[in-house]
Amino acid sequence: MHVYEGTITYTKTLFQIDGNTLNTPEKAYQYLKDIAEQFPYQETLWAILLDNKSHALFRIMLTKGTLTSSLVSPREVFSPAIISGAASVILAHNHPSGCVDPSSADVQVTRAIRQAGEILNIPLVDHLILGHPDMNANGKAFYSFREAGLV
């Protein structure tokens, strides 16, 4: 990605489909699991932009936050989706604590982004929270808002 005077332009390579079909939370987690390792001490929020067959076009870091929070609005999520012609979006962020339980802010942000996606006709397919399996009672390294019925 190149940024020139506030305008985002994408190189052709970003539009190449990488072949990953991300139609389950587990597959999306596998595509993103390196994020928690790369950013162990701060939250980062990512979007995976998908084509109409749930193939990943690319992933993009939307925000980098602090140990406990990362700010985002629908504008940051859907700008790259609109520019790239994505059909849908999967969000993911890591919890440096390793615990994947969603905060009330996580739930509120997910609701707002889901509603914005409905208006734009770019659905939010899922929102994953990435963590560490040892920190969660169910032994999972991620939480899926889709599996929980919140998306």
Secondary structure, 3 states (H helix, E strand, C coil): CEEECCEEECCHHHHCCCCCECCCHHHHHHHHCHHHHHCCCCCEEEEEEECCCCEEEEEEEEEECCCCCCCCCHHHHHHHHHHHCCCEEEEEEECCCCCCCCCHHHHHHHHHHHHHHHHHCCCEEEEEEECCHHHCCCCCCEEECCCCCCC
